[in-house]
Amino acid sequence: MQCSTDSYLLILFSMIVTSLKLIYSDNLQTTFHH
């Protein structure tokens, strides 16, 4: 039970981090373009 919960949290965390990176890079690109 603990193992599955840990892996689920890890996947969720990595997904959040990737989306944040995408949003951050998108914002950087728009500011640089403008």
GULOTI-165908 format. One record per residue (C-alpha): chain; x, y, z; residue number from 0. Coordinates in Angstrom, 2 decimals. Layout:
BEGIN
@cadena = A | xx = X | yy = Y | zz = Z | num = NUM
...
REM end
This chain:
BEGIN
@cadena = A | xx = 0.00 | yy = 0.00 | zz = 0.00 | num = 0
@cadena = A | xx = 2.72 | yy = 2.44 | zz = 0.98 | num = 1
@cadena = A | xx = 4.78 | yy = 1.67 | zz = -2.11 | num = 2
@cadena = A | xx = 1.92 | yy = 2.31 | zz = -4.53 | num = 3
@cadena = A | xx = 1.04 | yy = 5.55 | zz = -2.74 | num = 4
@cadena = A | xx = 4.66 | yy = 6.72 | zz = -2.91 | num = 5
@cadena = A | xx = 4.94 | yy = 5.97 | zz = -6.62 | num = 6
@cadena = A | xx = 1.62 | yy = 7.70 | zz = -7.25 | num = 7
@cadena = A | xx = 2.82 | yy = 10.79 | zz = -5.41 | num = 8
@cadena = A | xx = 6.10 | yy = 10.70 | zz = -7.31 | num = 9
@cadena = A | xx = 4.29 | yy = 10.54 | zz = -10.66 | num = 10
@cadena = A | xx = 1.94 | yy = 13.33 | zz = -9.64 | num = 11
@cadena = A | xx = 4.84 | yy = 15.47 | zz = -8.45 | num = 12
@cadena = A | xx = 6.80 | yy = 14.94 | zz = -11.66 | num = 13
@cadena = A | xx = 3.73 | yy = 15.82 | zz = -13.73 | num = 14
@cadena = A | xx = 3.28 | yy = 19.05 | zz = -11.79 | num = 15
@cadena = A | xx = 6.95 | yy = 19.92 | zz = -12.16 | num = 16
@cadena = A | xx = 6.89 | yy = 19.31 | zz = -15.91 | num = 17
@cadena = A | xx = 3.78 | yy = 21.44 | zz = -16.41 | num = 18
@cadena = A | xx = 5.32 | yy = 24.19 | zz = -14.28 | num = 19
@cadena = A | xx = 8.47 | yy = 24.08 | zz = -16.40 | num = 20
@cadena = A | xx = 6.39 | yy = 24.31 | zz = -19.57 | num = 21
@cadena = A | xx = 4.42 | yy = 27.26 | zz = -18.24 | num = 22
@cadena = A | xx = 7.60 | yy = 28.96 | zz = -17.05 | num = 23
@cadena = A | xx = 9.40 | yy = 28.49 | zz = -20.37 | num = 24
@cadena = A | xx = 6.31 | yy = 29.68 | zz = -22.26 | num = 25
@cadena = A | xx = 6.21 | yy = 32.82 | zz = -20.14 | num = 26
@cadena = A | xx = 9.92 | yy = 33.38 | zz = -20.71 | num = 27
@cadena = A | xx = 9.50 | yy = 33.01 | zz = -24.47 | num = 28
@cadena = A | xx = 6.58 | yy = 35.46 | zz = -24.59 | num = 29
@cadena = A | xx = 8.47 | yy = 38.05 | zz = -22.53 | num = 30
@cadena = A | xx = 11.55 | yy = 37.67 | zz = -24.72 | num = 31
@cadena = A | xx = 9.46 | yy = 37.94 | zz = -27.88 | num = 32
@cadena = A | xx = 7.76 | yy = 41.07 | zz = -26.60 | num = 33
REM end
